[in-house]
Amino acid sequence: MANAELGDEADKPLDPATERLRRKMVRLLVISIGVTFAAVMAVLAAVVYKITTDRSGGDPTRVLPIEIPAGSLVEDMATGDGEMLLRLRENEVERILRIDLSTGRVLSRYELKRP
């Protein structure tokens, strides 16, 4: 019986002032959802852009000449933070070269000696 009375009240039209307030609230809800959706899309676009861009800032198709000593073999290589490390072997001598990837210039040389 209480459900029947509640259903009758829900079907009654709202008075004009309440109806205007309800429409304003629905409009505010739609605008808020739209702004939130646009903000989330902007953040996702920024994350995708940051992940896919080249961090060194250089042209990925550019070829940098890196001079290594004649007769040396590249044993290992690692890159990170715009730099590259090359481990070279020349006969019994091992060397590590630290190279700047934006210019191709050798920043430092290390010689590894075995005791």
CYANA upper distance limits for C-alpha pairs under 8 A (distance plus 0.5 A):
  1 MET  CA      5 GLU  CA      7.03
  2 ALA  CA      6 LEU  CA      6.70
  3 ASN  CA      7 GLY  CA      6.59
  4 ALA  CA      8 ASP  CA      6.85
  5 GLU  CA      9 GLU  CA      6.99
  6 LEU  CA     10 ALA  CA      6.88
  7 GLY  CA     11 ASP  CA      6.95
  8 ASP  CA     12 LYS  CA      7.17
 14 LEU  CA     18 THR  CA      6.62
 14 LEU  CA     19 GLU  CA      6.28
 15 ASP  CA     19 GLU  CA      6.70
 16 PRO  CA     20 ARG  CA      6.68
 17 ALA  CA     21 LEU  CA      6.84
 18 THR  CA     22 ARG  CA      6.62
 19 GLU  CA     23 ARG  CA      6.73
 20 ARG  CA     24 LYS  CA      6.75
 21 LEU  CA     25 MET  CA      6.72
 22 ARG  CA     26 VAL  CA      6.72
 23 ARG  CA     27 ARG  CA      6.61
 24 LYS  CA     28 LEU  CA      6.59
 25 MET  CA     29 LEU  CA      6.61
 26 VAL  CA     30 VAL  CA      6.73
 27 ARG  CA     31 ILE  CA      6.70
 28 LEU  CA     32 SER  CA      6.53
 29 LEU  CA     33 ILE  CA      6.66
 30 VAL  CA     34 GLY  CA      6.67
 31 ILE  CA     35 VAL  CA      6.66
 32 SER  CA     36 THR  CA      6.60
 33 ILE  CA     37 PHE  CA      6.54
 34 GLY  CA     38 ALA  CA      6.67
 35 VAL  CA     39 ALA  CA      6.66
 36 THR  CA     40 VAL  CA      6.70
 37 PHE  CA     41 MET  CA      6.71
 38 ALA  CA     42 ALA  CA      6.68
 39 ALA  CA     43 VAL  CA      6.79
 40 VAL  CA     44 LEU  CA      6.71
 41 MET  CA     45 ALA  CA      6.54
 42 ALA  CA     46 ALA  CA      6.66
 43 VAL  CA     47 VAL  CA      6.74
 44 LEU  CA     48 VAL  CA      6.68
 45 ALA  CA     49 TYR  CA      6.54
 46 ALA  CA     50 LYS  CA      6.57
 47 VAL  CA     51 ILE  CA      6.69
 48 VAL  CA     52 THR  CA      6.63
 49 TYR  CA     53 THR  CA      6.56
 54 ASP  CA     58 GLY  CA      7.69
 54 ASP  CA     60 PRO  CA      8.10
 55 ARG  CA     81 ASP  CA      8.50
 55 ARG  CA     82 GLY  CA      7.98
 56 SER  CA     81 ASP  CA      8.05
 56 SER  CA     82 GLY  CA      5.80
 56 SER  CA    101 LEU  CA      7.94
 56 SER  CA    102 SER  CA      7.13
 57 GLY  CA    102 SER  CA      8.24
 58 GLY  CA     62 ARG  CA      8.28
 58 GLY  CA    102 SER  CA      6.73
 64 LEU  CA    101 LEU  CA      8.41
 64 LEU  CA    103 THR  CA      7.77
 64 LEU  CA    104 GLY  CA      6.04
 65 PRO  CA    104 GLY  CA      6.97
 66 ILE  CA    104 GLY  CA      6.35
 66 ILE  CA    105 ARG  CA      7.78
 66 ILE  CA    106 VAL  CA      8.38
 68 ILE  CA     72 SER  CA      7.45
 71 GLY  CA     90 GLU  CA      6.70
 72 SER  CA     88 LEU  CA      6.48
 72 SER  CA     89 ARG  CA      5.92
 72 SER  CA     90 GLU  CA      5.05
 72 SER  CA     91 ASN  CA      8.31
 73 LEU  CA     88 LEU  CA      5.93
 73 LEU  CA     89 ARG  CA      5.73
 73 LEU  CA     90 GLU  CA      6.97
 74 VAL  CA     86 LEU  CA      7.23
 74 VAL  CA     87 ARG  CA      6.43
 74 VAL  CA     88 LEU  CA      5.11
 74 VAL  CA     89 ARG  CA      7.05
 75 GLU  CA     86 LEU  CA      8.05
 75 GLU  CA     87 ARG  CA      5.86
 75 GLU  CA     88 LEU  CA      5.93
 75 GLU  CA     89 ARG  CA      7.02
 76 ASP  CA     86 LEU  CA      6.42
 76 ASP  CA     87 ARG  CA      5.52
 76 ASP  CA     88 LEU  CA      7.77
 77 MET  CA     84 MET  CA      7.54
 77 MET  CA     85 LEU  CA      6.05
 77 MET  CA     86 LEU  CA      5.15
 77 MET  CA     87 ARG  CA      6.77
 78 ALA  CA     84 MET  CA      6.11
 78 ALA  CA     85 LEU  CA      5.69
 78 ALA  CA     86 LEU  CA      7.32
 79 THR  CA     83 GLU  CA      6.19
 79 THR  CA     84 MET  CA      4.78
 79 THR  CA     85 LEU  CA      6.84
 80 GLY  CA     84 MET  CA      6.98
 82 GLY  CA    100 ASP  CA      6.80
 82 GLY  CA    101 LEU  CA      5.89
 82 GLY  CA    102 SER  CA      7.35
 83 GLU  CA     98 ARG  CA      7.37
 83 GLU  CA     99 ILE  CA      6.05
 83 GLU  CA    100 ASP  CA      5.17
 83 GLU  CA    101 LEU  CA      5.71
 84 MET  CA     97 LEU  CA      8.49
 84 MET  CA     98 ARG  CA      6.29
 84 MET  CA     99 ILE  CA      5.59
 84 MET  CA    100 ASP  CA      7.02
 84 MET  CA    101 LEU  CA      7.03
 85 LEU  CA     96 ILE  CA      7.10
 85 LEU  CA     97 LEU  CA      6.11
 85 LEU  CA     98 ARG  CA      5.21
 85 LEU  CA     99 ILE  CA      6.82
 86 LEU  CA     96 ILE  CA      5.95
 86 LEU  CA     97 LEU  CA      5.63
 86 LEU  CA     98 ARG  CA      7.17
 86 LEU  CA     99 ILE  CA      8.44
 87 ARG  CA     94 GLU  CA      7.53
 87 ARG  CA     95 ARG  CA      6.23
 87 ARG  CA     96 ILE  CA      4.99
 87 ARG  CA     97 LEU  CA      7.11
 88 LEU  CA     94 GLU  CA      6.11
 88 LEU  CA     95 ARG  CA      5.57
 88 LEU  CA     96 ILE  CA      6.62
 88 LEU  CA     97 LEU  CA      8.30
 89 ARG  CA     93 VAL  CA      6.27
 89 ARG  CA     94 GLU  CA      5.03
 89 ARG  CA     95 ARG  CA      6.88
 90 GLU  CA     94 GLU  CA      6.90
 93 VAL  CA    111 GLU  CA      7.98
 93 VAL  CA    112 LEU  CA      7.53
 93 VAL  CA    113 LYS  CA      7.70
 94 GLU  CA    111 GLU  CA      6.54
 94 GLU  CA    112 LEU  CA      5.76
 94 GLU  CA    113 LYS  CA      7.76
 95 ARG  CA    109 ARG  CA      7.52
 95 ARG  CA    110 TYR  CA      6.01
 95 ARG  CA    111 GLU  CA      4.92
 95 ARG  CA    112 LEU  CA      6.22
 96 ILE  CA    109 ARG  CA      6.30
 96 ILE  CA    110 TYR  CA      5.48
 96 ILE  CA    111 GLU  CA      6.90
 96 ILE  CA    112 LEU  CA      8.14
 97 LEU  CA    106 VAL  CA      7.12
 97 LEU  CA    107 LEU  CA      8.06
 97 LEU  CA    108 SER  CA      6.49
 97 LEU  CA    109 ARG  CA      5.22
 97 LEU  CA    110 TYR  CA      6.94
 98 ARG  CA    106 VAL  CA      6.35
 98 ARG  CA    107 LEU  CA      5.91
 98 ARG  CA    108 SER  CA      5.72
 98 ARG  CA    109 ARG  CA      6.91
 99 ILE  CA    104 GLY  CA      6.61
 99 ILE  CA    105 ARG  CA      6.17
 99 ILE  CA    106 VAL  CA      4.89
 99 ILE  CA    107 LEU  CA      5.85
 99 ILE  CA    108 SER  CA      7.80
100 ASP  CA    104 GLY  CA      5.82
100 ASP  CA    105 ARG  CA      6.03
100 ASP  CA    106 VAL  CA      6.95
100 ASP  CA    107 LEU  CA      6.97
101 LEU  CA    105 ARG  CA      8.12
